[in-house]
Amino acid sequence: MTSRACTFTEETDPLCLAAVEAAGMLFDAPWLRYAVIGDSLSAGTGDRSAGYGSGGWSERMGDILRQVRPDLGYLNTAVVGATTRDTLGQQMDRVREFVPDLLHLPCGANDLLRRSPDFDEIERDMRAMYDQAAATGAQLTTFTLGRAYVVPVFPDWTERVVTLNDITRRLARAYGAVVVDMWDHPVNARQNLLSADGIHFTTSGQAVMATAMVRALAAVLARRTP
């Protein structure tokens, strides 16, 4: 996969849907209470890209769903730097009170930022999060981490991400969560995908992530159609 700079705008980006088209794909969406929990990935943190709107993927999703459901309730409790354990201890109570019917879960990126991650412990924490999230009755969604997200101080970073993504996919299957798999997504090839911190997607990437989530949820709705 060859890296290259993104010379698109949001209107010309082949990996993005126009807002009207995205809303049309979700025209029969039943969800009225949309919640997002977790970390900076859930928050949609990232630098502004020239030619793209300023919103992160989660804010964009809220806007798209409001076109279909103007009375949509939206809650985002995401905190930059939060681990799965932080999310469990500091965000789940608010989410339960909100009573979501669509709930996005983090994929444990900050759990990897240890000298030696304990993947058994990470999976236990993530499973506890999925247990509590599933108890709300909401449709669950999550991402896997993309290839472009790299922490050079850890020479085994790729192996860490691959292992964590496998845990995410396994738990998502067990709990019926929608997985938007960013690991092999073509957006990873864009040279200017990452913000100045070298971690978070710029808003060009955020727009692509929102489109990927729309497509994934549209597929869910299509399977529900008699």
N, C-alpha and C positions, 0 to 999 in steps of 0.2 A: 504494500500500500504506500503510495508516494505522497509525502507531505507537500502541501502547497497553501499559499495564503488564500484567504477567502476574499474575493472581489465582488461578492454579491451584495445586494441590499435585501432587506426582509421581503420586499415585494418580488424580487427575482430569484431568491434562494430556492433551488429545487428541493431542498430538504424541509422547507417550511410550507405550511398551509396558510392561506389567507384566513383572517378571523371569521369571515362569513362562511367560507368553505368548511372550516373546522366546526363551527356551530351546526352547520347542516349535517355533518356526520354524526352529531350527537343530538339530533332533533328530538328523538324519543327518549332521551336520558331521563331516568326516574329520580335521580338524586336531588335532594333538596337541602342536605346538610353535609357540606364538604369540609373536612378537616385535614390538616397537614401537620405532622409532628417530626421532631428530629433535630437535625443539625444544619449547617450552612447549605448543604446540597438541597435539603428540603426547603430552606428559606429562599433559594434561588439567588444566592449571593454571587455577584460578578460585576466586572467593569463594563461600562457602556461600549458597544461596538458602533462605529460609524454606519449609518444607514439602517440601524435596527432600533426598535423601541427600547425603553429603559427597564421594562419589567422582567423579573425572573420567571422561570417556568411555572411556578405554583401560582403566582399572581395572574399570569396569563391564563392558566386553566380556570381560575375563578371567574375571570372576565368572560371567557368562552362559555362557561356553564351558565352565567347570568343571562347570556343572550337567549338561552333555551328556557331557563328558569329564573325570571327576574327577581323572584323572592328568595333566591338561594341564600342560605346561611353559610358563612365562610369563617373558619377559624384556622389560624396558622400560629402554632406555639413554638416553632423552630428557634433554636438558640445556636449561634455560631460556636463551634467547639464541643457541642454536646456528644457524649458517647451514648451507646444504647442504654447503659445503666442510668445515665443522667435523664434520658428520655423517660424511662420507666418511673424514676423517682420524682421527677419534677414536671412532667407534662401530661401523664395519663389521666390524672384526676380531672383536669380541665376538659380533656377530650370526652371522658365518660359523661360529664355534666352536659356537654354540648350535644350528645346523642347523634353522632354522624351516621349517615348512610353510605358515605364514600370517604375512605380514610387512607391517607398516604403514610407509609412507614419508611424510616431511614434504613440504609443498608450497611451501617456500621463502619463508615470510613474512619472516624476518629478512634475506633477501637483498635485500629492498626498502628496507631502512633505510640507504640511502646517499644522498649528495647527488644523484648521477646514476647510477642502476643501469645496468649493462651487461647487457642482456637476452640477448645472444648468449653471454656468459660464464656467466650464470645457467643458461641452457639446457644448455650444455656440462657444467657441474657436475651438474645434475640428471640428464642422460643418463648420466653416469659412475656416479651413484648407482643409477640404474635398471639399468644393466649389471651392477653388482656384486650388486644385490638379486636380479635375475632368475637369476643364476648359482646361487643357493641352491636353485632349483626351487620356491620357495614361491609360493603365491597372494599377489599383491601388492594392497594397498589404499592409498588416499590420500583426502584431502579437497581441495576447492577452498576458498578463503577466502570468507567471507561479506561481505555489504554492511555489516554493522554494525561491522566492524573498520575503524577509521579512524584515521589519524595526521595530525591537522590541520596540522602544521608543513610537510607536503608538499602544496601546492595541487593537484598532479596525482595525488594518491593513488588516486583511483578508476581512472584510466587505468593506473596501475601494477598494481593488483590485477587488472584485466581482462586485461592482457597476461600476467601471471604465471599466471592461471587458464587462459588459452588454452594456455600451455606445458604446464601440468600435464595438461590434457585430452589434448593431442597425444601426450605421452609415455606416458600411461596407455593410450591406444589402441594404441600401438606395442608395448607390453610386456604387454598383456593384464591390466592392473591394474584393479581395481574403483575407480571414482570416486564418492565421496559428494559431490554437488555442493551446497555450502552457499550459493552466491552468491544464488540466488533462493529459498532455503528460507523458508517463512513465519515461522520463528522470528526472523528478522532484524527483524521489525516490533515486537518486544516492547521496551518502553522500558527495562526493568530487566534486559535480557539481559546487559549487560557488567558486569564487576567494577569495583571502584573505580579501577583503573588505566586504564579506558576501552579496554582491549585484549582481555582474555581473557573468554570466556563464563563466567558464573556456573554453579553446578551445575545450575540449571534448563536452561540451554543444553547443558551437558555430557550431561544425561540425554537430551535430544532428539538430540544427535549420536550417542549410543550406539544409540538406536532406529533412526536413519537407517542406521547401519552394519549393524545386524542385518538390516534389510530388504534392503539391497544384497547382503549375503552369502547371504541366503535365496534371492534371485533367481538367484545363481550356482548354488546347489545345485539349484534347480528346473530350470535348463537342463541340468544334468548327468544328471538323472533320465531313464532310457530311456523 
